[in-house]
Amino acid sequence: MLHFLLLSLWSVKMPYSVDSFPTETLISETFSLGFYSSSERTTELYSAESFIPSIDNISRSSGHHCTYKEDFKRILLPLVYSFVFVLGLPLNAAVILNIWRTRPHLSKNNIYMLNLAIADFLYVLSLPLLIYNYGSHDYWPFGEFCCKLVRFQFYSNLHGSILFLTCISVHRYVGICHPLAMWLKQGGSRLAWCICGGVWLVVAILCAPTFHFAAIGIQRNRTVCYDLSTPNKSLDYYPYGMALTCLGFLLPFMVVLVCYCRMAHILCRPVSYQGITLGTGEKRDKAVRMIILVTTVFCISFLPFHLTKTMYLVIRTLSGAPCETRNLFSIVYKSTRPFASMNSLLDPILFYFTQPRYRRSTKRFMVRITTLKEKGTNV
């Protein structure tokens, strides 16, 4: 009798141990969120830490798995990417051909623009895969290497565009604020090509870890291609993602702002003010157009994407963040991805408005097309 009473008191005072908790309950709690959710949603682990069952963890099992509501992606992203592909492919091809025709007498500015257009053109070529992926509810049938390559192309184009625009801005700054600098005239186009080669090397180094983090996975019997990293590598991706934002966006953006503030100070002076000649004054309109357009590209394409990406990375690595908060920041971040892709359209527009020769050749081409159409109608 005494032995029976002691066993009863022990069972009342002591809580269930980890090992005594039924395995079936853990399995049902773990898979209930993802298995019965709609196929358009993405289930992601809260953190990369191992899941250790306990009474508290089981009572909050929904906190370890978060089902993202991403139905908007299958409408917004295919639509925007199709628009960028249809317009960006011929526009960037036209810029490349137009600049290449002027070789070997390429100016330094056109060398930077040529490399910028090549980066945009390579990215646009990868868009059909993404259009199919998002249009098929995140289904990725193209294999892991294509997944890694497409993600690499996106980020290499993004940061390559930022760095080439920074080179263009610095080149224009030196031409306006230091027009008599002899070291620039001595370097010539060879210096510009070396700088472009250095930019491609830096971009390759910055974006190379994408091949490690981007990967395919299985969600509800469907192959998907993860954008930033797989869920179990989210903590490992965080320092790299922050470093990529700082080195690939924040630092170049600060350089561009400093150059443009200095240029604005010079351009606001009178034409005959201390060494500013009439010839320099005639270039003001071109410089002002470039300042406005490059600033617009940064504000529309690059700033919203990197701002929301940074906030999403912070929230994604917080183990205690509510699922609703994670879902909200995921939606905001992924809604700015189309803005980042729009730079493939804005860069050719930048070239068009800063190159009078290109505008004249485009007008002649349009007149020729219109004349041919009129002749065909008369026949």
VOGU-234457 format. One record per residue (C-alpha): residue in three letters; residue number from 1; x negated, y, z. Coordinates in pm, whole numbers, plus 50000, padded with zeros to 5 digits. Layout:
BEGIN
+------+------+-------+-------+-------+
! dodo ! kedo !     x !     y !     z !
+------+------+-------+-------+-------+
!  ala !  NUM !     X !     Y !     Z !
...
+------+------+-------+-------+-------+
***
This chain:
BEGIN
+------+------+-------+-------+-------+
! dodo ! kedo !     x !     y !     z !
+------+------+-------+-------+-------+
!  met !    1 ! 50000 ! 50000 ! 50000 !
!  leu !    2 ! 49723 ! 50242 ! 50095 !
!  his !    3 ! 49539 ! 50159 ! 49776 !
!  phe !    4 ! 49853 ! 50237 ! 49573 !
!  leu !    5 ! 49899 ! 50579 ! 49746 !
!  leu !    6 ! 49537 ! 50676 ! 49679 !
!  leu !    7 ! 49577 ! 50594 ! 49311 !
!  ser !    8 ! 49894 ! 50804 ! 49293 !
!  leu !    9 ! 49731 ! 51109 ! 49454 !
!  trp !   10 ! 49430 ! 51075 ! 49222 !
!  ser !   11 ! 49651 ! 51073 ! 48915 !
!  val !   12 ! 49839 ! 51385 ! 49031 !
!  lys !   13 ! 49537 ! 51598 ! 49121 !
!  met !   14 ! 49307 ! 51505 ! 48832 !
!  pro !   15 ! 49391 ! 51642 ! 48482 !
!  tyr !   16 ! 49370 ! 51431 ! 48172 !
!  ser !   17 ! 49018 ! 51380 ! 48056 !
!  val !   18 ! 48905 ! 51441 ! 47703 !
!  asp !   19 ! 48875 ! 51073 ! 47624 !
!  ser !   20 ! 49213 ! 50985 ! 47768 !
!  phe !   21 ! 49403 ! 51217 ! 47536 !
!  pro !   22 ! 49579 ! 51025 ! 47259 !
!  thr !   23 ! 49394 ! 51032 ! 46927 !
!  glu !   24 ! 49720 ! 51037 ! 46733 !
!  thr !   25 ! 49813 ! 51370 ! 46890 !
!  leu !   26 ! 49484 ! 51525 ! 46783 !
!  ile !   27 ! 49524 ! 51404 ! 46428 !
!  ser !   28 ! 49878 ! 51531 ! 46398 !
!  glu !   29 ! 49789 ! 51868 ! 46547 !
!  thr !   30 ! 49487 ! 51907 ! 46323 !
!  phe !   31 ! 49655 ! 51827 ! 45992 !
!  ser !   32 ! 50002 ! 51966 ! 46049 !
!  leu !   33 ! 49909 ! 52314 ! 45926 !
!  gly !   34 ! 49742 ! 52221 ! 45598 !
!  phe !   35 ! 49914 ! 51903 ! 45481 !
!  tyr !   36 ! 50268 ! 52033 ! 45473 !
!  ser !   37 ! 50189 ! 52386 ! 45353 !
!  ser !   38 ! 50248 ! 52497 ! 44996 !
!  ser !   39 ! 49980 ! 52425 ! 44736 !
!  glu !   40 ! 49916 ! 52793 ! 44673 !
!  arg !   41 ! 49779 ! 52847 ! 45021 !
!  thr !   42 ! 49426 ! 52797 ! 45141 !
!  thr !   43 ! 49347 ! 52637 ! 45475 !
!  glu !   44 ! 49017 ! 52740 ! 45629 !
!  leu !   45 ! 48844 ! 52656 ! 45955 !
!  tyr !   46 ! 48819 ! 52933 ! 46209 !
!  ser !   47 ! 48450 ! 52882 ! 46269 !
!  ala !   48 ! 48168 ! 52651 ! 46183 !
!  glu !   49 ! 48144 ! 52520 ! 46538 !
!  ser !   50 ! 48236 ! 52160 ! 46603 !
!  phe !   51 ! 48586 ! 52100 ! 46732 !
!  ile !   52 ! 48568 ! 51958 ! 47088 !
!  pro !   53 ! 48911 ! 51836 ! 47202 !
!  ser !   54 ! 49040 ! 51950 ! 47539 !
!  ile !   55 ! 49369 ! 52044 ! 47696 !
!  asp !   56 ! 49319 ! 52415 ! 47615 !
!  asn !   57 ! 49199 ! 52351 ! 47261 !
!  ile !   58 ! 49489 ! 52124 ! 47186 !
!  ser !   59 ! 49743 ! 52374 ! 47315 !
!  arg !   60 ! 49590 ! 52630 ! 47078 !
!  ser !   61 ! 49515 ! 52392 ! 46793 !
!  ser !   62 ! 49671 ! 52633 ! 46544 !
!  gly !   63 ! 49391 ! 52877 ! 46627 !
!  his !   64 ! 49126 ! 52650 ! 46480 !
!  his !   65 ! 49293 ! 52623 ! 46141 !
!  cys !   66 ! 49430 ! 52919 ! 45955 !
!  thr !   67 ! 49654 ! 52887 ! 45651 !
!  tyr !   68 ! 49597 ! 53180 ! 45417 !
!  lys !   69 ! 49895 ! 53309 ! 45222 !
!  glu !   70 ! 49738 ! 53378 ! 44884 !
!  asp !   71 ! 50026 ! 53347 ! 44640 !
!  phe !   72 ! 49940 ! 53693 ! 44508 !
!  lys !   73 ! 49613 ! 53567 ! 44358 !
!  arg !   74 ! 49777 ! 53354 ! 44090 !
!  ile !   75 ! 49948 ! 53664 ! 43949 !
!  leu !   76 ! 49716 ! 53958 ! 44022 !
!  leu !   77 ! 49375 ! 53808 ! 43945 !
!  pro !   78 ! 49458 ! 53631 ! 43615 !
!  leu !   79 ! 49634 ! 53945 ! 43493 !
!  val !   80 ! 49347 ! 54181 ! 43578 !
!  tyr !   81 ! 49075 ! 53941 ! 43461 !
!  ser !   82 ! 49255 ! 53890 ! 43129 !
!  phe !   83 ! 49273 ! 54267 ! 43082 !
!  val !   84 ! 48901 ! 54307 ! 43164 !
!  phe !   85 ! 48809 ! 54021 ! 42929 !
!  val !   86 ! 49013 ! 54147 ! 42632 !
!  leu !   87 ! 48874 ! 54500 ! 42656 !
!  gly !   88 ! 48537 ! 54444 ! 42821 !
!  leu !   89 ! 48407 ! 54192 ! 42567 !
!  pro !   90 ! 48430 ! 54416 ! 42256 !
!  leu !   91 ! 48339 ! 54735 ! 42444 !
!  asn !   92 ! 48017 ! 54598 ! 42592 !
!  ala !   93 ! 47931 ! 54421 ! 42265 !
!  ala !   94 ! 47973 ! 54754 ! 42082 !
!  val !   95 ! 47746 ! 54931 ! 42333 !
!  ile !   96 ! 47477 ! 54663 ! 42297 !
!  leu !   97 ! 47487 ! 54672 ! 41917 !
!  asn !   98 ! 47496 ! 55051 ! 41903 !
!  ile !   99 ! 47192 ! 55089 ! 42130 !
!  trp !  100 ! 47000 ! 54803 ! 41967 !
!  arg !  101 ! 47036 ! 54962 ! 41623 !
!  thr !  102 ! 46830 ! 55260 ! 41738 !
!  arg !  103 ! 46524 ! 55051 ! 41829 !
!  pro !  104 ! 46229 ! 55096 ! 41845 !
!  his !  105 ! 46306 ! 55458 ! 41936 !
!  leu !  106 ! 46509 ! 55388 ! 42248 !
!  ser !  107 ! 46521 ! 55657 ! 42512 !
!  lys !  108 ! 46469 ! 55557 ! 42873 !
!  asn !  109 ! 46831 ! 55632 ! 42953 !
!  asn !  110 ! 46948 ! 55405 ! 42669 !
!  ile !  111 ! 46720 ! 55126 ! 42790 !
!  tyr !  112 ! 46894 ! 55136 ! 43128 !
!  met !  113 ! 47234 ! 55148 ! 42957 !
!  leu !  114 ! 47142 ! 54851 ! 42737 !
!  asn !  115 ! 47055 ! 54637 ! 43039 !
!  leu !  116 ! 47371 ! 54753 ! 43215 !
!  ala !  117 ! 47582 ! 54649 ! 42915 !
!  ile !  118 ! 47408 ! 54309 ! 42898 !
!  ala !  119 ! 47488 ! 54245 ! 43266 !
!  asp !  120 ! 47854 ! 54338 ! 43207 !
!  phe !  121 ! 47874 ! 54128 ! 42891 !
!  leu !  122 ! 47740 ! 53817 ! 43066 !
!  tyr !  123 ! 47994 ! 53860 ! 43344 !
!  val !  124 ! 48286 ! 53906 ! 43105 !
!  leu !  125 ! 48195 ! 53576 ! 42937 !
!  ser !  126 ! 48260 ! 53394 ! 43266 !
!  leu !  127 ! 48610 ! 53536 ! 43316 !
!  pro !  128 ! 48806 ! 53269 ! 43120 !
!  leu !  129 ! 48707 ! 53009 ! 43382 !
!  leu !  130 ! 48832 ! 53233 ! 43664 !
!  ile !  131 ! 49152 ! 53312 ! 43475 !
!  tyr !  132 ! 49226 ! 52940 ! 43444 !
!  asn !  133 ! 49125 ! 52878 ! 43807 !
!  tyr !  134 ! 49355 ! 53137 ! 43964 !
!  gly !  135 ! 49634 ! 53074 ! 43715 !
!  ser !  136 ! 49628 ! 52705 ! 43817 !
!  his !  137 ! 49669 ! 52780 ! 44189 !
!  asp !  138 ! 49295 ! 52767 ! 44270 !
!  tyr !  139 ! 49241 ! 52437 ! 44087 !
!  trp !  140 ! 48879 ! 52408 ! 43967 !
!  pro !  141 ! 48811 ! 52124 ! 43719 !
!  phe !  142 ! 48478 ! 52251 ! 43582 !
!  gly !  143 ! 48237 ! 52094 ! 43832 !
!  glu !  144 ! 48015 ! 52232 ! 44107 !
!  phe !  145 ! 47741 ! 52379 ! 43887 !
!  cys !  146 ! 47991 ! 52594 ! 43694 !
!  cys !  147 ! 48140 ! 52704 ! 44027 !
!  lys !  148 ! 47801 ! 52818 ! 44152 !
!  leu !  149 ! 47716 ! 52980 ! 43817 !
!  val !  150 ! 48040 ! 53179 ! 43798 !
!  arg !  151 ! 47998 ! 53310 ! 44153 !
!  phe !  152 ! 47635 ! 53396 ! 44077 !
!  gln !  153 ! 47737 ! 53583 ! 43762 !
!  phe !  154 ! 47993 ! 53786 ! 43953 !
!  tyr !  155 ! 47751 ! 53903 ! 44222 !
!  ser !  156 ! 47452 ! 53943 ! 43989 !
!  asn !  157 ! 47663 ! 54162 ! 43759 !
!  leu !  158 ! 47795 ! 54359 ! 44054 !
!  his !  159 ! 47458 ! 54436 ! 44209 !
!  gly !  160 ! 47285 ! 54460 ! 43873 !
!  ser !  161 ! 47533 ! 54729 ! 43771 !
!  ile !  162 ! 47474 ! 54914 ! 44097 !
!  leu !  163 ! 47096 ! 54908 ! 44056 !
!  phe !  164 ! 47100 ! 55007 ! 43688 !
!  leu !  165 ! 47336 ! 55295 ! 43764 !
!  thr !  166 ! 47094 ! 55395 ! 44038 !
!  cys !  167 ! 46808 ! 55392 ! 43785 !
!  ile !  168 ! 47011 ! 55610 ! 43548 !
!  ser !  169 ! 47090 ! 55853 ! 43831 !
!  val !  170 ! 46726 ! 55876 ! 43943 !
!  his !  171 ! 46614 ! 55926 ! 43582 !
!  arg !  172 ! 46863 ! 56208 ! 43536 !
!  tyr !  173 ! 46764 ! 56358 ! 43872 !
!  val !  174 ! 46397 ! 56372 ! 43772 !
!  gly !  175 ! 46488 ! 56525 ! 43435 !
!  ile !  176 ! 46694 ! 56799 ! 43599 !
!  cys !  177 ! 46501 ! 56869 ! 43919 !
!  his !  178 ! 46145 ! 56785 ! 43804 !
!  pro !  179 ! 46140 ! 56848 ! 43428 !
!  leu !  180 ! 45763 ! 56905 ! 43418 !
!  ala !  181 ! 45662 ! 56579 ! 43589 !
!  met !  182 ! 45377 ! 56443 ! 43376 !
!  trp !  183 ! 45374 ! 56090 ! 43519 !
!  leu !  184 ! 45717 ! 56025 ! 43370 !
!  lys !  185 ! 45613 ! 56138 ! 43022 !
!  gln !  186 ! 45303 ! 55920 ! 43036 !
!  gly !  187 ! 45503 ! 55608 ! 43124 !
!  gly !  188 ! 45752 ! 55640 ! 42839 !
!  ser !  189 ! 45983 ! 55356 ! 42742 !
!  arg !  190 ! 45735 ! 55094 ! 42861 !
!  leu !  191 ! 45787 ! 55216 ! 43218 !
!  ala !  192 ! 46165 ! 55193 ! 43173 !
!  trp !  193 ! 46139 ! 54833 ! 43048 !
!  cys !  194 ! 45918 ! 54742 ! 43346 !
!  ile !  195 ! 46169 ! 54897 ! 43584 !
!  cys !  196 ! 46453 ! 54700 ! 43420 !
!  gly !  197 ! 46250 ! 54379 ! 43451 !
!  gly !  198 ! 46199 ! 54457 ! 43819 !
!  val !  199 ! 46572 ! 54517 ! 43862 !
!  trp !  200 ! 46656 ! 54178 ! 43709 !
!  leu !  201 ! 46402 ! 54012 ! 43937 !
!  val !  202 ! 46544 ! 54183 ! 44247 !
!  val !  203 ! 46899 ! 54089 ! 44147 !
!  ala !  204 ! 46799 ! 53727 ! 44094 !
!  ile !  205 ! 46633 ! 53714 ! 44437 !
!  leu !  206 ! 46926 ! 53885 ! 44611 !
!  cys !  207 ! 47190 ! 53662 ! 44452 !
!  ala !  208 ! 46999 ! 53332 ! 44445 !
!  pro !  209 ! 47146 ! 53217 ! 44782 !
!  thr !  210 ! 47485 ! 53216 ! 44609 !
!  phe !  211 ! 47384 ! 52884 ! 44455 !
!  his !  212 ! 47349 ! 52748 ! 44808 !
!  phe !  213 ! 47667 ! 52886 ! 44964 !
!  ala !  214 ! 47913 ! 52864 ! 44674 !
!  ala !  215 ! 48047 ! 52511 ! 44634 !
!  ile !  216 ! 48352 ! 52309 ! 44547 !
!  gly !  217 ! 48573 ! 52139 ! 44804 !
!  ile !  218 ! 48892 ! 51939 ! 44839 !
!  gln !  219 ! 49208 ! 52094 ! 44980 !
!  arg !  220 ! 49531 ! 51891 ! 44976 !
!  asn !  221 ! 49401 ! 51663 ! 44700 !
!  arg !  222 ! 49301 ! 51966 ! 44490 !
!  thr !  223 ! 48947 ! 52067 ! 44392 !
!  val !  224 ! 48873 ! 52433 ! 44473 !
!  cys !  225 ! 48574 ! 52663 ! 44417 !
!  tyr !  226 ! 48486 ! 52863 ! 44729 !
!  asp !  227 ! 48397 ! 53227 ! 44673 !
!  leu !  228 ! 48165 ! 53327 ! 44957 !
!  ser !  229 ! 48091 ! 52994 ! 45123 !
!  thr !  230 ! 48253 ! 52676 ! 45240 !
!  pro !  231 ! 48431 ! 52710 ! 45578 !
!  asn !  232 ! 48166 ! 52513 ! 45767 !
!  lys !  233 ! 47896 ! 52758 ! 45646 !
!  ser !  234 ! 48079 ! 53079 ! 45734 !
!  leu !  235 ! 47849 ! 53158 ! 46028 !
!  asp !  236 ! 47540 ! 53091 ! 45816 !
!  tyr !  237 ! 47672 ! 53313 ! 45536 !
!  tyr !  238 ! 47737 ! 53613 ! 45763 !
!  pro !  239 ! 47376 ! 53745 ! 45793 !
!  tyr !  240 ! 47316 ! 53691 ! 45421 !
!  gly !  241 ! 47642 ! 53863 ! 45327 !
!  met !  242 ! 47558 ! 54165 ! 45542 !
!  ala !  243 ! 47202 ! 54183 ! 45405 !
!  leu !  244 ! 47335 ! 54164 ! 45048 !
!  thr !  245 ! 47575 ! 54452 ! 45118 !
!  cys !  246 ! 47304 ! 54668 ! 45274 !
!  leu !  247 ! 47031 ! 54603 ! 45016 !
!  gly !  248 ! 47251 ! 54562 ! 44709 !
!  phe !  249 ! 47500 ! 54842 ! 44772 !
!  leu !  250 ! 47444 ! 55068 ! 45074 !
!  leu !  251 ! 47080 ! 55154 ! 45003 !
!  pro !  252 ! 47132 ! 55229 ! 44628 !
!  phe !  253 ! 47447 ! 55424 ! 44712 !
!  met !  254 ! 47253 ! 55646 ! 44952 !
!  val !  255 ! 46986 ! 55705 ! 44685 !
!  val !  256 ! 47255 ! 55806 ! 44433 !
!  leu !  257 ! 47416 ! 56045 ! 44682 !
!  val !  258 ! 47084 ! 56213 ! 44762 !
!  cys !  259 ! 47001 ! 56252 ! 44391 !
!  tyr !  260 ! 47341 ! 56396 ! 44307 !
!  cys !  261 ! 47340 ! 56639 ! 44599 !
!  arg !  262 ! 47003 ! 56770 ! 44484 !
!  met !  263 ! 47119 ! 56785 ! 44122 !
!  ala !  264 ! 47434 ! 56973 ! 44219 !
!  his !  265 ! 47220 ! 57226 ! 44406 !
!  ile !  266 ! 47006 ! 57283 ! 44095 !
!  leu !  267 ! 47295 ! 57289 ! 43847 !
!  cys !  268 ! 47483 ! 57553 ! 44047 !
!  arg !  269 ! 47204 ! 57805 ! 43989 !
!  pro !  270 ! 47228 ! 58064 ! 43710 !
!  val !  271 ! 47082 ! 57964 ! 43373 !
!  ser !  272 ! 46790 ! 58208 ! 43395 !
!  tyr !  273 ! 46708 ! 58130 ! 43759 !
!  gln !  274 ! 46341 ! 58051 ! 43836 !
!  gly !  275 ! 46224 ! 57826 ! 43560 !
!  ile !  276 ! 46565 ! 57698 ! 43450 !
!  thr !  277 ! 46562 ! 57771 ! 43079 !
!  leu !  278 ! 46847 ! 57798 ! 42835 !
!  gly !  279 ! 46755 ! 57455 ! 42698 !
!  thr !  280 ! 46798 ! 57308 ! 43045 !
!  gly !  281 ! 47125 ! 57493 ! 43083 !
!  glu !  282 ! 47261 ! 57331 ! 42767 !
!  lys !  283 ! 47218 ! 56989 ! 42928 !
!  arg !  284 ! 47430 ! 57080 ! 43226 !
!  asp !  285 ! 47755 ! 56954 ! 43082 !
!  lys !  286 ! 47603 ! 56614 ! 43010 !
!  ala !  287 ! 47456 ! 56594 ! 43360 !
!  val !  288 ! 47780 ! 56701 ! 43524 !
!  arg !  289 ! 47977 ! 56442 ! 43324 !
!  met !  290 ! 47735 ! 56173 ! 43433 !
!  ile !  291 ! 47762 ! 56276 ! 43800 !
!  ile !  292 ! 48141 ! 56264 ! 43786 !
!  leu !  293 ! 48158 ! 55931 ! 43601 !
!  val !  294 ! 47897 ! 55748 ! 43810 !
!  thr !  295 ! 48058 ! 55872 ! 44130 !
!  thr !  296 ! 48394 ! 55752 ! 43999 !
!  val !  297 ! 48251 ! 55407 ! 43923 !
!  phe !  298 ! 48108 ! 55379 ! 44273 !
!  cys !  299 ! 48427 ! 55499 ! 44441 !
!  ile !  300 ! 48662 ! 55279 ! 44236 !
!  ser !  301 ! 48465 ! 54960 ! 44179 !
!  phe !  302 ! 48198 ! 54927 ! 44445 !
!  leu !  303 ! 48299 ! 55110 ! 44762 !
!  pro !  304 ! 48641 ! 54945 ! 44828 !
!  phe !  305 ! 48509 ! 54597 ! 44753 !
!  his !  306 ! 48206 ! 54618 ! 44983 !
!  leu !  307 ! 48403 ! 54790 ! 45259 !
!  thr !  308 ! 48674 ! 54524 ! 45268 !
!  lys !  309 ! 48421 ! 54242 ! 45221 !
!  thr !  310 ! 48225 ! 54362 ! 45524 !
!  met !  311 ! 48538 ! 54377 ! 45740 !
!  tyr !  312 ! 48645 ! 54032 ! 45621 !
!  leu !  313 ! 48304 ! 53882 ! 45702 !
!  val !  314 ! 48320 ! 54024 ! 46056 !
!  ile !  315 ! 48673 ! 53894 ! 46116 !
!  arg !  316 ! 48596 ! 53556 ! 45960 !
!  thr !  317 ! 48311 ! 53490 ! 46203 !
!  leu !  318 ! 48510 ! 53582 ! 46516 !
!  ser !  319 ! 48635 ! 53257 ! 46665 !
!  gly !  320 ! 48902 ! 53434 ! 46870 !
!  ala !  321 ! 49055 ! 53639 ! 46586 !
!  pro !  322 ! 49428 ! 53565 ! 46538 !
!  cys !  323 ! 49531 ! 53388 ! 46222 !
!  glu !  324 ! 49752 ! 53682 ! 46120 !
!  thr !  325 ! 49454 ! 53919 ! 46139 !
!  arg !  326 ! 49234 ! 53685 ! 45936 !
!  asn !  327 ! 49507 ! 53646 ! 45678 !
!  leu !  328 ! 49553 ! 54024 ! 45651 !
!  phe !  329 ! 49184 ! 54096 ! 45596 !
!  ser !  330 ! 49159 ! 53809 ! 45349 !
!  ile !  331 ! 49441 ! 53957 ! 45141 !
!  val !  332 ! 49291 ! 54307 ! 45152 !
!  tyr !  333 ! 48943 ! 54182 ! 45056 !
!  lys !  334 ! 49059 ! 53961 ! 44771 !
!  ser !  335 ! 49286 ! 54238 ! 44641 !
!  thr !  336 ! 48978 ! 54456 ! 44584 !
!  arg !  337 ! 48800 ! 54194 ! 44370 !
!  pro !  338 ! 48974 ! 54325 ! 44054 !
!  phe !  339 ! 48835 ! 54671 ! 44131 !
!  ala !  340 ! 48483 ! 54526 ! 44138 !
!  ser !  341 ! 48548 ! 54367 ! 43799 !
!  met !  342 ! 48666 ! 54697 ! 43653 !
!  asn !  343 ! 48308 ! 54824 ! 43638 !
!  ser !  344 ! 48272 ! 54612 ! 43322 !
!  leu !  345 ! 48518 ! 54855 ! 43161 !
!  leu !  346 ! 48401 ! 55174 ! 43331 !
!  asp !  347 ! 48035 ! 55130 ! 43232 !
!  pro !  348 ! 48105 ! 55145 ! 42853 !
!  ile !  349 ! 48321 ! 55452 ! 42918 !
!  leu !  350 ! 48026 ! 55604 ! 43104 !
!  phe !  351 ! 47805 ! 55542 ! 42800 !
!  tyr !  352 ! 48068 ! 55682 ! 42563 !
!  phe !  353 ! 48106 ! 56012 ! 42748 !
!  thr !  354 ! 47735 ! 56067 ! 42806 !
!  gln !  355 ! 47617 ! 55988 ! 42451 !
!  pro !  356 ! 47736 ! 56240 ! 42189 !
!  arg !  357 ! 47585 ! 56029 ! 41908 !
!  tyr !  358 ! 47792 ! 55729 ! 42016 !
!  arg !  359 ! 48108 ! 55940 ! 42026 !
!  arg !  360 ! 48042 ! 56063 ! 41671 !
!  ser !  361 ! 47975 ! 55712 ! 41539 !
!  thr !  362 ! 48291 ! 55585 ! 41709 !
!  lys !  363 ! 48496 ! 55862 ! 41547 !
!  arg !  364 ! 48350 ! 55778 ! 41205 !
!  phe !  365 ! 48431 ! 55412 ! 41261 !
!  met !  366 ! 48791 ! 55492 ! 41359 !
!  val !  367 ! 48830 ! 55719 ! 41054 !
!  arg !  368 ! 48697 ! 55443 ! 40830 !
!  ile !  369 ! 48941 ! 55189 ! 40978 !
!  thr !  370 ! 49231 ! 55432 ! 40937 !
!  thr !  371 ! 49132 ! 55501 ! 40573 !
!  leu !  372 ! 49116 ! 55130 ! 40494 !
!  lys !  373 ! 49460 ! 55078 ! 40646 !
!  glu !  374 ! 49605 ! 55362 ! 40440 !
!  lys !  375 ! 49452 ! 55222 ! 40120 !
!  gly !  376 ! 49592 ! 54880 ! 40199 !
!  thr !  377 ! 49939 ! 55027 ! 40258 !
!  asn !  378 ! 49931 ! 55219 ! 39929 !
!  val !  379 ! 49834 ! 54907 ! 39738 !
+------+------+-------+-------+-------+
***
